[in-house]
Amino acid sequence: MLTKTTYRWYFLVLVIALLMLLMLNISIGSVRIPFDDIFAALTGQEVSKRSWEVIIWNYRLPKALTALMVGSGLAVSGLLMQTLFRNPLAGPFVLGISSGASLGVALFILGSGLFGGLFSTHIFQNSSLAMAASAGSFLVLSGVILAANRVRNTMSILIIGLMFGSLTSSIISILTYFSEATEIQQYQFWSFGSLGNLSWKELGVFFGIYSLAMIGTFSVIKPLNSFLLGEYYAKSLGINIKKSRNIILLITSLLTGVITAFAGPIAFVGLAVPHIAKLLFTSSNHKVLLPAVSILGALVLLICDTIAQLPNSAFVLPINAITSLFGAPVVIWLLLRKKKMYV
């Protein structure tokens, strides 16, 4: 175990790295913007070119802030699920919330094949896609919370979540079968994930829900630590298992639902970042792990987004492809180097 002083140094280094990557992420793109002009724009000073100021405030900064929230939110959700189910392979999408969001978007985009265009109006409006995804997420969330109140075994909730995911995937497959090629392509583009489509108004809604869920994580630190040793141990400490479990499920559902609604389904981050944090901090204490995974998640997604931008090019690679392509080998390497896993 590391000392408190070492933890502080780790967090300081991570925060500095995060700020540097944030500046780099804003700087790189089809147009390279110098760091001093970025700093001038963010502090209200005069920028060398008016076009750079517009690019920073209307495109680069919203995208970078989206990456911060998406990365930290997915990482925290993954940690909550791995602790609740005591399963290192659990991730933020095991409850089927993301699948529900995907179903909502599929009905909106692909539904014209079955419903004569009823759901296909305003396909290209981000707010409409977000509303459709939110509706699908809420539908599955209601089912999961209802199931959680009717079963005692936590593992049963995991299985129910997986079944919800399978059910929604089968419905999406049916919708795809009856859809036109252009509609399938539109849905496929959404499934790639995107960090750069949010306006400041949409970002405000995203931030409000994200903040509410992240603040809620502080109320479950003690239950999370007790769940590591099993539900019987948690009961012996006076933890209300049912109440704590519902709060954890609700926090995870809010984070996963709003992230999928606004940024699409983004893989790897929620599954892998908690393991990276445990290996780096050698701790299972959630008072340490929650802020650690939050910073690391934001850091990882900023790195992936910076790579995806292809500097000095107008092309942007799908963020989903980058997170898995570059992230999975790193996690495999880290796990092979460490003999002890902190679960």
N, C-alpha and C positions, 0 to 999 in steps of 0.2 A: 504493500500500500504506500502511496505517495503522501508526503506531508502537505499541510495546508499551504505552506509557502510555495511548494512546487506546483500545486494546483493553480495558485494565483499567477505564477509565471506562465504556465501553460495557457491559461485563459487570456493573459495579456498578449502573448504571441499570436494566438488565434484571432483576437480582435484586430490587431495590427495587420495581420495577413488578410483579414476580411475587408478592411478599409482599402488596402492597396489593390486587392482584386476588384473591388467595386469601382475604383478609379480606372483600372485597366479595362474593365468590361465596358464602361461608358466611352472610353477612348477608342476602342477597336471597332471596326466595321467597314462598310464600303468607303467611308470617309474617315480618315485618321484625325482625331482631334487632340491637340497637345494637352498635357495635364494642367498647365497653368491656365489655359482657357476654360477647362472644366471647373477648376477651383474658382475662377472669376465668375462663371455663370452661376454656380451654386451659392456664392456669397453676394450676389447682386451687383458685381462689378462689371465693367465694360469688357465685352468679348471681342476678339480680333475680327470675327466675321459674324454678321447677323444670322446667317444660315446655320452656323454651328450652334448658336444659342437655341434656335428653333429645334434642331436635331436633338440637342441634349434634353430640353424640357418636354418635348412632345413625344419622343421616341426612346432615347437611350435610358434616361432616368426612370421612367415608368417600368421599362423592361427589367432593369437592374433591381428595382424594388420588388417587382413580382418574383424574380428569381430568389431573392432573400426570403420572402414569405413562403413561397412554395417549398424551397429546400428545407427550411427549418420546420415547417409544418409537417411535411412528410416524414422527416427524421423523428420528430417527437411522436407522431402517430405510430410509427414502426416500433419505437421503444415501448410505448404503452401496450401494444398488442403482444410483443414478445414477453413482456413481464406478466401480463394478465394470463396468457395461455401457457406461460413457461415453455415456450417453443421458440428456438432460435430462427426457425424458418418462417415465423409469422411476420406479416407486414401490414401496412395500413389498409391494404385492399382485401384482407381475408374476410371481412364482414360482408362483402358484396356491395358496399356503398358505391364504390367506383363503377361497378357493373351496372348498378341502378342508374347512375349518371349517364353511362354509355347508352343504356336503353332509352333514356329520355331524349338524348340527342339523336339516336337512331330512329325513334318514332318521328322526330321533328324533320330529319333530313330524308330518311328512307321511306317514311310513311306514305308518301304520295303513290307508291306502287300499289298499296293496298287500300288507301283511303281517298284516292282521287285528288291528292294535293291538299287535303285538309290541314296537314301539319307542315307543308313546305313553304309557307309564306314567310318572306323576309329571312331566307336561309342565311344570308351573309351578315346578319346583324349579330354582333357578339353578345349583346344583352339578351337576345332571343334564345341563342344557344345556351347561355348561362342559366336562363330561367327553365329551359327544358331539362338541362342536366340537374338542376336543383330539385325539380319536381320528381325526377327519377330517384335521386338520392334520398329524398324525404320518404318516398314510398318504401324503399328497402329498409331505411332506418326504422320506420314504424314497425315493420315486420320483425327486425332484429330485437328491438327493445321489448316488443310483446313476447317474443320467444324467450328473452332473457329473464322475464318475470315469471315464466311458467316452467322453467327447468332449473334444477339445482346445480348440475354439473357444468362447470365452465367450458369444458371441452365440447359439450353438446352445442354450445353457442358457436364455437368455431366451425363445427360440422354444418350447422344450419346456415352460417354465413357463406360457406363454400357452396352449399346447395342453392342459395339465392343467386350466387355468381353463375352457376351452371344453368339455372333456369333463365336468367336474363340473356346469357350468351346464346342459348338455343333460340330465344325469340328474335334476337338480333340476326341470327343466321337465316331465319325464315324471312325476315324483312329484307335482308340482302338478296335472297334468292328472287324475290319479286320486284326488285328495284332496277332502275336504269343504270347504265355504266357511269354516267355523270354524277348521279346521286351517291353511288358507291365510292367514287373517287373523292367526293366532298366529305363523306364520313371518314374515309381513310385519312385524309389530310388532318381532320380534327383529332383522330386517334394518335397521330404522331406527337401531339403535344405542342404547345406554343406559349412562349412567355411574352411576346411582343405585341399582343393585340388589344391590350387594355387601355382605355382612356383614364384620365384622372378621376372621373366620376365612378367608373367601375372599380378602379383601384381603391377608392374610398370605401365602397361596400365590402370589397374583399378584406380590407384592413380591419374593418369593424368586426366582422365575424371571426377573423383570424385572431384578433386581440382578445376577444371574449373567450375563445377556446384556450388560448395559451395562458391566460390568467387563471383559468380553471384548473390547469395542471398543478398549480401550487397547493391546491386543496387535497390532492391525492398522493402526495409524496410519501406520507406515512403508510397508507394502504399498499402502495406499490412496493415499498421495501418489505413489508410483511408478506406480500404475495409470493416473494421469492422463495420462501420456506414453506409454502403451501397454505391452503385455506384454513386448515385446522389451527395452524400457528397464528394466523391472522385473527381468528376468532378468540384465541386465548389472550390476545392483546386488546380485545374489546372493539375490534374493527367490525363495522356493519358490512358484511360481505355483499349483500344484495345492493345496498345503496352505493357503495364504492364501485362495484362492478358496473352499475348503470351510469354513474358519472364518467367513468373511464370510457365506456362505450359511446356515450354522448359526445365527449370531447373528441374522440377519434373520428366519429361520424361527421361532426361539424367541420373539422379540419380537412378530412378526405373529401367530403362532399363539396365544399367551397373551392378547394384546389382543383378538383376534377372539373367543376363547373366552369371555372375561369381560365384554366391552363390546360385542360385535357388530362388524360391518364399518363402520368410520368412514372416510369419504372425505376427500379434499382435503389433509389435514394432511401426510401423508407425501410427497406430490408437490410441494406448494407451499412449505412452510417452508424446505427447503434452498435454494431460490432466493432467498427473502427474506433468509436468513442471508448468502448470497454477495453480494447487493446491498448489505446493510448493512455488512458487515465487509470487503468488497472483497478477499477472500482465498480461495485454494484450498487452503490448508494445513489439513489435518484436525486438527491439534493445536489450532487455533482453531475450526474449523467444528463439530467434534463437540460441545463444550460449548455452542457458540452455538445450534446447531439444537435441542439438548436443552432449553435454557431457552426459546427462542422457541416450540418446539412446545407446551410446557406452557402458555406465556403465551397462545398462540392458542386452544388448546382451552378454557382457563378463560374467555376472552372469549366464545367461542361458547356455552359452557354457561351463562354469566351471562345472555346474551341469550335463550337458550332457556327460561330459567326463568319468563319473563314476570312481573316483580315485582308483588307484591300480587295474584297470581292463582294459582288451584289448578292451572291448566293448564301443562304442560311440552311445548314443541315438540320434535320429533325432532332429536337432535343432528346427525344426518347432513345434514338439510336446512339447518341453520344453517351448518355448516362450509363447504358448497359455495355457499350463497346469498350469504354475506357475504365469504367468502374468495376465491373466484375473481375477482371484480372488482378486489379489492385487488392481487392478483398481476398481473393484466393491466395495471393502471395503473402498477405498479412497473416492469414489463418495458418498457413503452412509454417510460418516462422515462429508462431506461438504454440506451445504445447498446452497451455492452460486457457480455457475459455471462461469468461465471466458471464454467466447466464443469469 
